[in-house]
Amino acid sequence: RPAEPDSVLNDGDRIVMFPPVAGG
């Protein structure tokens, strides 16, 4: 799944750059 702009639901290991949400 591609990273979404406001990815509150991120893939866990995938850190999304748009809002700094730490994946884990």
C-alpha positions as CSV (number, residue, x, y, z in Angstrom):
1,R,0.0,0.0,0.0
2,P,1.4,3.4,-0.9
3,A,1.9,5.9,1.9
4,E,-1.1,8.3,2.3
5,P,-0.7,12.1,2.9
6,D,-2.3,12.0,6.3
7,S,-1.4,8.5,7.2
8,V,-2.8,8.1,10.7
9,L,-3.1,4.4,9.7
10,N,0.5,3.7,8.6
11,D,2.0,0.3,7.9
12,G,3.9,0.0,11.2
13,D,7.4,-0.1,9.9
14,R,6.7,2.6,7.3
15,I,7.3,6.1,8.6
16,V,5.3,8.7,6.6
17,M,6.8,12.1,6.2
18,F,3.8,14.3,5.7
19,P,2.8,14.5,9.4
20,P,5.6,13.1,11.5
21,V,3.8,9.9,12.7
22,A,6.2,7.3,14.0
23,G,5.3,3.9,12.7
24,G,7.2,1.6,14.9
